[in-house]
């Protein structure tokens, strides 16, 4: 799509249907610039962000591997994402492609996306890696694939292949729907292939994490000490079965009680869910508050964790402030970016953290320049620059390799 048509669409319906009341300061489009200007790369802000970190241990645990299948990847996206009859999903796909800098790469989207990731990792410190997420299809109650209710599909084989082909850039995380008849066998194969975790998005994949149908899968995960990285809270980015109730953090108790290490993506920082601890008619409360309740339970120490991916988005900023204010959580937090989302410029605003008293105003121009060239580095430097009462996010949150390496 031509840039002027893309811009017209963005202005007309907003990013993913949001109602914008002003033009975003950074604009709508990712300019997809390449190498960071040397003056910015050598800035005090960037140097300070890496200070005290071992880059060999810095694994970004939440990076989406996107493809359309034009490079032999067997990746797939729902045709309705290309149809004006589904304008919100159409706009979402366009923004994701622009965020990943593949919107002007017809016929080679898959390869261009990988090349862009290489470019971004080369802008980090040597040794840093990305953990690429596979993404299974929505499955129905009988465990059969349901493409009509799936937005996209990234096979385990593709994520595994990229990690094998580019071991200095990538690790990989499998995605296996637990209702599949071959779910446990697929998990065993993923373990043999070096998967570091399993990724779910229950709201869009039609997974009820509290279902007994997941029990055998949970037991296999616990046996292999393979963590579950799962979305919780409201889901906006991916359409599917649209059962928002499946994102309730309390529905993860079964996995935890069966010994699975569970990472709650974004610390469940958007939306509201029913307080199932009070029964099926419990009050509807903040999803984040339910996650916080579980984090306070002694039995889940060492099992329940949160990732801070996407929490630099302006509408999650207040929740990131709450996370920073809870130092007792910090040893149980893992860093991820939710790439390519940091490349969608309008949903990020460094000034929102200035307004919250967490970021020095002089950092904003540097961060803006970084984001236009390297959204991964932008997200990292922003998080490392945040302070609340003089306290920042510790190095351990970013050195995630130890968490994912199995003995």
C-alpha positions in Angstrom: 0.0 0.0 0.0 1.3 3.5 -0.9 2.3 5.6 2.1 -0.3 8.3 1.3 -3.1 5.6 1.3 -1.8 4.1 4.5 -1.8 7.6 6.1 -5.3 8.3 4.9 -6.5 5.0 6.5 -4.7 5.8 9.7 -6.2 9.2 10.0 -9.6 8.0 9.0 -10.1 5.1 11.5 -7.2 5.5 13.9 -4.8 2.8 15.1 -6.8 -0.4 15.7 -10.0 1.6 16.0 -8.8 4.0 18.7 -10.4 7.4 18.8 -7.5 9.9 18.5 -8.3 13.4 19.6 -4.9 14.8 18.4 -2.2 14.0 16.0 0.5 11.9 17.7 3.7 13.8 18.3 5.7 11.1 16.5 3.2 10.8 13.7 1.5 7.6 12.6 4.0 5.9 10.4 7.3 4.2 11.4 9.9 5.7 9.1 11.9 2.4 9.3 15.3 4.1 9.5 18.3 1.9 9.8 21.6 2.5 11.6 21.3 4.7 14.7 23.2 8.1 14.3 26.5 7.8 16.1 25.8 10.7 18.4 22.6 9.0 19.6 24.3 5.6 20.0 27.1 7.2 22.0 24.7 9.3 24.2 24.9 9.1 27.9 21.4 7.8 28.0 22.2 4.7 25.9 25.5 4.0 27.7 23.8 4.3 31.1 21.1 1.8 30.0 23.7 -0.9 29.4 25.7 -0.1 32.5 25.8 -3.1 34.9 24.2 -5.5 32.4 25.8 -8.6 30.9 24.5 -8.4 27.3 25.1 -12.2 26.9 22.2 -12.7 29.3 19.8 -10.2 27.7 17.1 -12.2 26.0 14.0 -10.2 24.9 11.4 -12.8 25.9 8.4 -11.4 23.9 9.1 -11.0 20.1 6.4 -11.9 17.6 7.6 -13.8 14.5 5.3 -12.5 11.8 5.1 -13.9 8.3 2.6 -14.4 5.4 4.1 -17.6 4.0 5.8 -16.0 1.0 9.2 -17.4 2.0 8.4 -21.1 2.6 7.7 -20.5 6.3 4.1 -21.8 6.1 3.1 -18.8 8.2 -0.4 -17.6 7.5 -2.7 -14.7 8.1 -6.5 -14.7 7.8 -7.7 -13.3 4.4 -10.2 -11.0 6.2 -7.2 -9.0 7.5 -6.8 -7.9 3.8 -10.4 -7.0 3.3 -12.0 -3.6 3.7 -15.1 -5.5 4.9 -13.1 -5.9 8.2 -11.7 -2.4 8.6 -10.3 -2.7 12.1 -8.4 -5.9 11.4 -7.3 -4.5 8.0 -5.8 -1.5 9.8 -4.2 -3.6 12.4 -2.4 -5.7 9.9 -1.2 -2.6 8.0 0.2 -1.1 11.2 1.9 -4.4 12.2 3.5 -4.6 8.8 4.7 -1.0 9.0 5.9 -1.6 12.6 8.0 -4.5 11.3 9.1 -2.4 8.3 7.7 -4.9 5.7 4.8 -2.9 4.4 6.6 -2.2 1.1 8.1 -5.7 0.6 5.5 -7.6 -1.6 6.6 -11.1 -2.3 9.3 -11.2 0.4 7.6 -10.2 3.7 8.9 -13.2 5.6 12.5 -12.5 4.7 12.3 -8.8 5.1 10.9 -9.2 8.6 13.9 -11.4 9.6 16.3 -8.9 8.0 14.8 -6.1 9.9 15.2 -8.1 13.2 18.9 -8.7 12.3 19.3 -4.9 11.8 17.7 -4.1 15.2 19.7 -6.7 17.1 22.9 -5.4 15.5 22.0 -2.1 17.2 22.1 -3.7 20.6 25.2 -4.9 22.5 26.9 -8.1 21.2 25.3 -11.2 22.8 21.8 -9.8 23.2 19.1 -12.1 21.6 15.4 -12.1 20.8 13.1 -15.0 21.7 10.8 -15.5 18.7 7.2 -16.5 19.4 5.4 -19.2 17.4 1.6 -18.8 17.4 -0.8 -21.7 17.1 -4.2 -21.6 15.5 -7.5 -21.2 17.3 -8.9 -24.6 18.0 -12.5 -25.6 18.6 -13.9 -27.6 21.5 -13.1 -30.8 19.7 -9.4 -29.8 19.3 -9.7 -29.2 15.6 -8.0 -26.1 14.0 -10.4 -23.3 13.4 -8.9 -20.9 10.8 -12.1 -18.9 10.5 -11.5 -17.7 14.0 -7.8 -17.4 13.8 -6.0 -14.1 12.9 -2.6 -15.6 12.0 -0.4 -18.6 12.4 3.3 -18.9 13.0 4.4 -22.6 13.0 6.8 -24.0 15.6 8.8 -25.3 12.7 9.4 -21.8 11.4 10.4 -20.3 14.7 12.7 -23.3 15.3 14.3 -23.0 11.9 15.0 -19.3 12.4 16.7 -20.0 15.8 18.8 -22.7 14.2 19.7 -20.7 11.2 20.6 -17.6 13.2 21.7 -18.7 16.7 23.6 -15.5 17.4 20.3 -13.6 17.0 17.4 -15.8 18.1 16.0 -18.3 20.6 12.5 -19.6 20.2 9.3 -20.2 22.1 6.8 -22.8 20.9 3.0 -22.4 20.7 0.8 -25.4 21.2 -3.0 -25.4 21.7 -3.7 -27.7 24.7 -6.9 -29.1 23.2 -5.0 -30.7 20.3 -5.1 -34.5 20.3 -1.3 -34.4 19.8 -0.6 -31.6 22.3 1.7 -33.5 24.6 3.5 -35.1 21.7 4.0 -31.7 20.1 5.3 -30.4 23.4 7.8 -33.3 23.6 8.9 -32.4 20.0 9.3 -28.7 20.9 11.5 -29.7 23.9 13.7 -31.8 21.7 14.0 -28.9 19.3 15.2 -26.5 22.0 12.0 -24.5 22.7 12.5 -22.3 25.7 8.9 -21.9 26.7 5.3 -22.1 25.4 3.3 -19.1 24.3 -0.5 -18.8 24.6 -3.0 -16.0 23.9 -6.1 -17.6 25.5 -8.6 -14.9 24.5 -7.8 -15.3 20.8 -6.9 -18.9 20.7 -10.0 -20.3 22.5 -8.0 -21.7 25.5 -9.6 -21.9 28.9 -6.5 -22.1 31.1 -8.7 -23.4 34.0 -10.1 -26.3 32.0 -9.3 -29.9 33.1 -8.5 -30.4 29.4 -5.3 -28.6 30.0 -4.2 -30.8 32.9 -2.2 -33.4 31.0 -0.4 -30.6 29.1 0.4 -28.8 32.3 1.9 -32.0 33.8 4.1 -32.4 30.8 5.2 -28.8 31.0 6.1 -29.2 34.7 8.0 -32.4 34.0 10.2 -30.6 31.5 10.3 -27.3 33.5 9.1 -25.5 30.4 7.6 -22.1 31.3 4.2 -20.9 30.0 4.2 -17.3 28.7 0.5 -16.4 28.5 -1.5 -13.3 27.9 -3.8 -12.1 30.7 -6.2 -9.2 30.9 -8.0 -7.7 28.0 -6.7 -8.5 24.5 -6.8 -5.8 21.8 -4.1 -6.7 19.3 -5.2 -10.1 18.0 -8.8 -11.1 17.1 -10.1 -14.7 17.3 -12.7 -16.5 19.4 -12.8 -13.3 21.4 -13.5 -15.0 24.8 -12.1 -12.2 27.0 -13.0 -14.3 30.1 -10.2 -16.7 29.2 -7.7 -13.9 29.9 -8.7 -13.8 33.6 -5.4 -14.2 35.6 -7.3 -16.4 38.2 -7.9 -19.0 35.5 -4.1 -19.7 35.6 -4.3 -21.3 39.1 -4.6 -24.8 37.7 -1.3 -24.5 35.8 0.4 -23.0 38.9 -1.0 -25.7 41.2 0.3 -28.4 38.8 3.8 -27.1 39.0 4.1 -24.9 35.9 6.1 -21.8 35.9 3.8 -19.2 34.5 4.7 -15.8 33.1 1.8 -13.4 32.9 2.4 -11.2 29.8 2.1 -7.4 30.5 1.4 -8.2 34.2 -2.3 -8.3 33.1 -2.2 -4.6 32.9 -5.4 -3.9 30.9 -9.0 -4.8 31.4 -11.3 -6.1 34.1 -12.2 -9.7 35.1 -14.6 -11.4 37.4 -13.2 -12.2 40.9 -13.6 -15.9 40.6 -12.1 -16.4 44.1 -15.5 -15.0 45.3 -17.4 -17.4 43.1 -19.0 -17.2 39.6 -20.9 -14.1 40.6 -17.9 -12.3 42.1 -17.4 -8.6 41.5 -15.7 -7.4 38.2 -12.3 -5.9 39.2 -9.1 -4.8 37.6 -7.2 -7.7 35.9 -4.0 -6.2 37.3 -5.4 -6.3 40.8 -6.1 -10.0 40.4 -2.6 -10.6 39.2 -1.3 -8.6 42.2 -3.3 -10.8 44.5 -1.8 -13.9 43.1 1.7 -12.4 43.3 1.2 -12.0 47.1 0.4 -15.6 47.7 3.4 -17.5 49.2 2.6 -20.7 47.4 3.2 -19.1 44.0 6.7 -17.7 44.8 9.0 -19.3 42.3 6.1 -20.2 40.0 4.3 -17.0 39.1 6.1 -14.3 37.2 5.2 -11.3 35.0 6.7 -9.9 31.9 6.8 -6.1 31.3 6.3 -6.2 27.6 4.1 -3.5 26.1 4.0 -1.7 29.5 5.7 1.3 28.0 2.6 2.0 25.9 1.0 5.2 27.1 -2.2 3.5 28.3 -0.2 1.0 30.4 2.3 3.6 31.8 0.5 4.0 35.2 0.6 0.2 35.7 4.4 0.2 35.0 4.7 2.8 37.6 2.9 0.5 40.1 5.2 -2.3 39.1 8.2 -0.1 39.7 6.8 0.8 43.1 6.7 -2.9 44.2 10.4 -3.8 44.7 9.3 -7.2 46.1 8.2 -8.1 42.6 11.3 -7.2 40.8 13.0 -10.6 41.1 9.9 -12.1 39.5 9.8 -9.9 36.4 11.1 -10.5 32.9 11.7 -8.0 30.2 10.2 -8.3 26.7 9.2 -5.8 24.1 6.1 -7.3 22.4 7.8 -6.4 19.1 6.7 -5.3 16.5 4.4 -3.1 18.7 7.2 -0.7 19.7 7.3 0.2 16.0 3.7 1.5 16.1 4.7 5.1 17.1 1.3 6.5 18.1 0.8 4.1 21.0 4.0 5.0 22.7 4.9 8.3 24.3 8.0 9.0 26.4 6.4 12.2 27.6 3.7 10.2 29.5 6.5 9.0 31.8 7.7 12.6 32.2 4.2 13.5 33.3 4.2 10.6 35.8 7.5 11.9 37.3 9.5 8.8 36.1 11.6 10.2 33.3 13.8 13.3 32.9 12.4 15.6 30.2 15.8 15.9 28.5 15.6 12.1 27.8 12.6 12.5 25.4 14.4 13.8 22.3 17.0 11.1 22.5 14.3 8.4 23.0 12.3 9.8 20.1 15.3 9.5 17.8 16.0 6.0 19.0 12.5 4.9 18.3 12.6 6.1 14.7 15.6 3.9 14.1 15.4 1.0 16.5 12.2 0.3 18.4 13.8 -2.5 20.3 16.5 -0.3 21.7 13.9 2.5 22.4 11.8 0.2 24.6 15.0 -1.1 26.4 16.5 2.4 27.0 13.2 3.8 28.1 12.7 1.1 30.7 16.3 1.4 31.9 15.9 5.2 32.3 12.8 5.1 34.4 13.1 6.1 38.1 10.6 6.2 40.9 11.9 7.8 44.1 15.4 7.3 42.7 14.8 3.5 42.1 14.9 2.0 38.6 14.2 -1.5 37.2 17.1 -3.7 38.2 19.5 -5.5 35.8 18.0 -8.9 36.8 14.7 -8.1 35.0 16.6 -7.7 31.7 19.0 -10.6 32.2 16.4 -13.3 31.4 18.6 -16.0 30.0 19.1 -17.6 33.4 15.3 -18.0 33.7 14.9 -19.7 30.4 17.9 -22.0 30.3 17.0 -25.5 31.5 19.4 -27.8 33.2 
